[in-house]
Amino acid sequence: MLLRGIDPELKRRVEERAHRNGRSLSEEAIALLRKAIATQEAGPGRAGDRLRAAVGTAQFSPEELTAIEELRRSPDRSPPDLS
């Protein structure tokens, strides 16, 4: 598949995502297309179904799970003062 007319900013953003996710530009573009189609096909159904469609098979790393557990055990903090 050849895509033409992609503006430089969009290409840069996809390249950044590819680098961040350890994928080639083509692999990242495929992942984005899959996510977009799955999200669209999930439609306005239940929030959990839409979230699953958007996230796909991604999972938290052990480090992320540990950080989440630590945050759950930490005392509640005061809300920010937005005045």
C-alpha positions as CSV (number, residue, x, y, z in Angstrom):
1,M,0.0,0.0,0.0
2,L,1.3,3.4,-0.9
3,L,0.0,6.5,0.9
4,R,0.4,9.8,-0.9
5,G,-0.2,13.4,0.3
6,I,0.7,12.8,3.9
7,D,1.7,16.1,5.5
8,P,5.1,16.3,7.1
9,E,3.7,16.9,10.6
10,L,1.6,13.7,10.5
11,K,4.5,11.7,9.2
12,R,6.7,13.0,12.0
13,R,4.1,12.1,14.6
14,V,3.8,8.5,13.3
15,E,7.6,8.3,13.2
16,E,7.8,9.4,16.8
17,R,5.2,6.8,17.8
18,A,7.0,4.1,15.9
19,H,10.3,4.9,17.6
20,R,8.6,5.0,21.0
21,N,6.9,1.7,20.4
22,G,10.0,0.0,18.9
23,R,8.3,-0.5,15.5
24,S,9.1,0.4,11.9
25,L,7.1,3.2,10.3
26,S,5.1,0.6,8.4
27,E,4.4,-1.5,11.5
28,E,3.2,1.6,13.4
29,A,1.0,2.7,10.5
30,I,-0.6,-0.8,10.5
31,A,-1.1,-0.7,14.3
32,L,-2.8,2.7,14.0
33,L,-5.1,1.6,11.2
34,R,-6.0,-1.5,13.1
35,K,-6.8,0.5,16.3
36,A,-8.8,3.1,14.3
37,I,-10.9,0.4,12.6
38,A,-11.5,-1.6,15.8
39,T,-12.5,1.5,17.7
40,Q,-14.9,2.6,14.9
41,E,-16.4,-0.9,14.7
42,A,-16.9,-1.0,18.4
43,G,-19.3,1.9,17.9
44,P,-21.2,3.5,20.7
45,G,-21.5,0.3,22.8
46,R,-20.2,-0.2,26.3
47,A,-17.3,1.9,27.4
48,G,-15.3,-1.3,28.3
49,D,-15.7,-2.7,24.8
50,R,-14.6,0.6,23.3
51,L,-11.6,0.7,25.6
52,R,-10.6,-2.9,24.7
53,A,-10.9,-2.1,21.0
54,A,-8.6,1.0,21.4
55,V,-6.0,-0.7,23.6
56,G,-5.9,-4.1,21.9
57,T,-3.6,-6.6,23.5
58,A,-1.4,-4.0,25.3
59,Q,-0.7,-4.7,28.9
60,F,0.9,-3.0,31.8
61,S,4.5,-3.8,32.5
62,P,5.4,-5.2,35.9
63,E,7.0,-1.8,36.8
64,E,3.8,0.0,35.9
65,L,1.7,-2.5,38.0
66,T,4.0,-1.9,41.0
67,A,3.7,1.9,40.6
68,I,-0.1,1.6,40.4
69,E,-0.3,-0.5,43.5
70,E,1.9,1.9,45.4
71,L,-0.4,4.8,44.4
72,R,-3.4,2.9,45.6
73,R,-1.8,2.5,49.0
74,S,-0.7,6.1,49.3
75,P,-2.8,8.5,51.3
76,D,-5.2,10.7,49.4
77,R,-3.9,14.1,48.5
78,S,-5.6,17.4,48.7
79,P,-7.3,18.6,45.5
80,P,-5.3,21.3,43.7
81,D,-6.1,25.0,44.3
82,L,-7.3,26.3,41.0
83,S,-8.1,29.8,42.1
